[in-house]
Amino acid sequence: MAKTLLPDNTIITVGEEIPLSDFRAYFENMFEKGFAPGGDLMEWLRTQTGKSVQKAAMDYGKIPLKQSMKALLAEERFDEINEADKAFMLAFDERMADFGYDSGGCIVGGICWGKYMVIYSQTGAKTKKVIARIYMRDGGLVLRLFLNGIDKRRAYIESAPPHIKSAFAAGSHGDCSCNPKKENCRTRKTYVLDGKTVEKCSGAVYEFPNPTVETLPDYIGLLAAFYPVKK
């Protein structure tokens, strides 16, 4: 049975009888993937004390309708994004539909990863498995792909173009930095590439800086190797 959401006129009072999980459920339902307040949820709620949950949602940002990526990027707040980066985002968004994933019609706050970000999760699924993110940073875009089972795709990665292969190699972004090293770290990815053992942190990989329309087929090919499209 679906959880009953708080009424719109519920007044925010932190630390009293309403569980934090009830507030979270309300805002996540209202914004779907678009609710990402900076910092801790409790900290954000404290700045909204005395408001109704509906008013807090309206003040957080207009309750978003699902929009196309083209419509989103046309908003004034994204004027600082150059045309080449916008072209990549539009093309990537279109190709993600082939995999059955979408952005939910939202560009959200980037929290610690960038000024903004786009999150791609499975269309229509109750469990929102994330396959990719685009981080929109001052220095340009960073594409992050969520990939597991590297050893099974070793041959593909070893023969991939340098801008793809380098993300998986030792000495690149996301190398395991545990010190002292934990024996059974759940976030460590360990695999072999070109005969060498590589250890990466799953919380930081795999990132591809400055993606372009020209290199888009390489990223789509990589995703297809990990997430084959069912025909």
C-alpha positions as CSV (number, residue, x, y, z in Angstrom):
1,M,0.0,0.0,0.0
2,A,1.4,3.4,-1.0
3,K,2.3,5.7,1.9
4,T,-0.2,8.5,2.6
5,L,1.4,11.8,2.0
6,L,1.2,14.9,4.2
7,P,-1.7,17.3,3.4
8,D,-0.6,20.4,1.6
9,N,-1.5,22.6,4.5
10,T,0.8,20.7,7.0
11,I,2.9,23.3,8.8
12,I,6.6,22.5,9.0
13,T,7.7,22.1,12.6
14,V,11.0,20.3,12.8
15,G,11.8,18.0,15.7
16,E,8.2,17.5,16.8
17,E,5.7,14.8,16.0
18,I,6.0,14.6,12.2
19,P,8.8,12.2,11.2
20,L,11.5,13.5,8.9
21,S,10.7,10.6,6.5
22,D,7.2,12.0,6.0
23,F,8.6,15.4,4.9
24,R,11.0,13.7,2.6
25,A,8.2,11.6,1.0
26,Y,6.1,14.7,0.4
27,F,8.8,16.7,-1.3
28,E,10.2,13.8,-3.3
29,N,6.7,13.1,-4.6
30,M,6.1,16.8,-5.4
31,F,9.3,17.2,-7.3
32,E,10.1,13.6,-8.4
33,K,13.9,13.8,-9.2
34,G,13.9,17.6,-8.9
35,F,14.1,17.8,-5.1
36,A,17.7,18.2,-4.0
37,P,18.1,20.9,-1.3
38,G,21.7,21.8,-0.6
39,G,23.0,20.2,2.5
40,D,21.0,18.1,5.0
41,L,17.2,17.9,4.6
42,M,16.7,18.7,8.3
43,E,18.9,21.8,7.9
44,W,16.8,23.0,4.9
45,L,13.5,22.3,6.7
46,R,14.7,24.5,9.6
47,T,14.8,27.5,7.2
48,Q,11.2,26.7,6.2
49,T,9.7,26.4,9.8
50,G,6.2,27.9,10.0
51,K,5.4,27.5,6.3
52,S,3.0,24.9,4.9
53,V,4.7,22.2,3.0
54,Q,3.0,23.4,-0.2
55,K,4.3,27.0,0.4
56,A,7.8,25.6,1.1
57,A,7.6,23.7,-2.2
58,M,6.6,26.8,-4.1
59,D,9.4,28.8,-2.5
60,Y,11.9,26.1,-3.3
61,G,11.2,26.6,-7.0
62,K,8.2,26.5,-9.2
63,I,6.6,23.1,-9.0
64,P,8.1,21.8,-12.2
65,L,6.2,20.3,-15.0
66,K,8.1,17.7,-17.0
67,Q,9.7,19.6,-19.8
68,S,11.8,18.6,-22.8
69,M,15.6,19.1,-22.5
70,K,15.4,21.7,-25.3
71,A,12.8,23.7,-23.3
72,L,14.9,23.4,-20.1
73,L,18.1,24.6,-21.7
74,A,16.3,27.6,-23.2
75,E,15.7,28.9,-19.7
76,E,17.6,32.1,-18.8
77,R,19.4,30.3,-15.9
78,F,21.3,28.2,-18.5
79,D,22.4,31.1,-20.7
80,E,25.9,30.5,-19.4
81,I,26.1,27.0,-20.9
82,N,27.7,27.3,-24.3
83,E,26.0,26.0,-27.5
84,A,28.4,23.1,-28.0
85,D,27.6,21.8,-24.5
86,K,23.9,22.3,-25.0
87,A,24.1,20.4,-28.3
88,F,25.7,17.4,-26.5
89,M,23.1,17.5,-23.8
90,L,20.3,17.5,-26.3
91,A,21.8,14.6,-28.3
92,F,22.6,12.5,-25.2
93,D,19.1,13.1,-23.9
94,E,17.6,11.8,-27.1
95,R,19.8,8.7,-27.2
96,M,19.1,7.8,-23.5
97,A,15.5,7.2,-24.5
98,D,16.7,4.2,-26.6
99,F,17.9,2.6,-23.3
100,G,14.6,3.3,-21.6
101,Y,16.0,6.0,-19.4
102,D,15.1,9.7,-19.0
103,S,15.8,12.9,-17.0
104,G,12.3,13.2,-15.7
105,G,12.1,16.5,-17.4
106,C,14.3,18.1,-14.7
107,I,17.7,19.8,-14.3
108,V,18.4,19.9,-10.6
109,G,20.9,21.5,-8.3
110,G,24.3,19.9,-8.5
111,I,24.9,19.7,-4.7
112,C,28.7,19.0,-4.5
113,W,29.2,17.8,-8.0
114,G,28.5,21.0,-10.0
115,K,26.2,24.0,-10.3
116,Y,23.5,21.8,-11.9
117,M,23.1,18.2,-12.9
118,V,20.8,16.0,-15.0
119,I,20.0,12.5,-13.6
120,Y,19.0,9.7,-15.9
121,S,17.0,6.9,-14.3
122,Q,14.7,4.2,-15.7
123,T,11.5,5.5,-17.3
124,G,8.4,4.5,-15.3
125,A,10.2,2.3,-12.8
126,K,9.3,2.5,-9.1
127,T,13.0,1.9,-8.2
128,K,14.9,4.7,-9.7
129,K,18.1,3.0,-10.9
130,V,20.5,5.7,-12.2
131,I,22.5,5.0,-15.3
132,A,24.1,8.4,-16.0
133,R,24.4,11.9,-14.8
134,I,25.6,15.1,-16.5
135,Y,27.3,17.5,-14.2
136,M,27.1,21.2,-15.3
137,R,30.2,22.9,-13.9
138,D,31.8,26.3,-14.4
139,G,34.5,24.7,-16.5
140,G,32.1,22.7,-18.7
141,L,30.3,19.4,-18.6
142,V,31.3,16.1,-17.0
143,L,29.4,13.0,-18.0
144,R,29.3,10.3,-15.4
145,L,28.3,6.7,-16.2
146,F,27.4,4.1,-13.6
147,L,29.0,0.9,-14.7
148,N,29.5,-2.5,-13.0
149,G,31.1,-5.8,-14.0
150,I,34.2,-4.2,-15.6
151,D,36.0,-7.5,-16.0
152,K,33.3,-8.9,-18.2
153,R,33.7,-6.0,-20.6
154,R,37.5,-5.9,-20.4
155,A,38.1,-6.6,-24.1
156,Y,35.7,-3.8,-25.1
157,I,37.4,-1.3,-22.7
158,E,40.9,-2.3,-23.7
159,S,40.2,-1.6,-27.3
160,A,38.2,1.6,-26.7
161,P,39.4,5.1,-27.7
162,P,41.7,6.8,-25.2
163,H,39.0,9.2,-23.9
164,I,37.0,6.2,-22.9
165,K,39.7,3.8,-21.7
166,S,41.5,6.4,-19.6
167,A,38.6,6.6,-17.2
168,F,39.0,3.0,-16.3
169,A,42.8,3.0,-15.9
170,A,44.9,3.3,-12.7
171,G,46.1,6.8,-12.1
172,S,42.9,8.5,-13.3
173,H,40.0,10.0,-11.4
174,G,38.4,7.8,-8.8
175,D,41.4,5.7,-7.7
176,C,40.9,4.0,-4.4
177,S,42.4,6.3,-1.7
178,C,41.5,4.3,1.5
179,N,44.3,4.7,4.0
180,P,44.6,2.4,5.8
181,K,43.0,0.2,3.2
182,K,39.9,-1.7,4.3
183,E,39.9,-5.4,3.5
184,N,36.2,-5.6,2.6
185,C,35.3,-2.1,1.4
186,R,31.9,-2.2,-0.2
187,T,32.6,0.8,-2.5
188,R,35.8,-0.5,-4.0
189,K,35.7,-1.7,-7.6
190,T,38.6,-4.1,-8.4
191,Y,39.3,-5.4,-11.9
192,V,42.2,-6.1,-14.3
193,L,43.0,-3.9,-17.3
194,D,45.9,-4.5,-19.6
195,G,47.2,-7.1,-17.1
196,K,47.3,-4.6,-14.2
197,T,45.0,-4.7,-11.2
198,V,42.9,-1.5,-10.9
199,E,41.1,-0.3,-7.7
200,K,38.5,2.4,-8.0
201,C,36.0,4.0,-5.6
202,S,32.4,3.4,-6.8
203,G,31.4,6.8,-5.3
204,A,33.5,8.7,-7.8
205,V,33.5,6.8,-11.1
206,Y,33.2,6.8,-14.1
207,E,33.6,10.4,-15.2
208,F,34.2,11.7,-18.8
209,P,35.1,15.4,-18.9
210,N,34.1,17.7,-21.7
211,P,32.0,15.3,-23.8
212,T,31.1,16.4,-27.3
213,V,28.6,15.6,-30.0
214,E,31.5,14.1,-31.9
215,T,32.4,11.7,-29.1
216,L,28.8,10.9,-28.3
217,P,28.8,7.6,-30.2
218,D,31.7,6.3,-28.0
219,Y,29.7,7.0,-24.8
220,I,26.6,5.4,-26.3
221,G,28.6,2.4,-27.4
222,L,30.0,2.0,-23.9
223,L,26.6,2.2,-22.4
224,A,25.3,-0.4,-24.8
225,A,28.1,-2.8,-23.8
226,F,26.9,-2.6,-20.1
227,Y,23.2,-2.1,-20.7
228,P,22.2,-3.9,-23.9
229,V,19.0,-2.7,-25.4
230,K,16.4,-5.4,-25.4
231,K,14.7,-5.9,-28.8
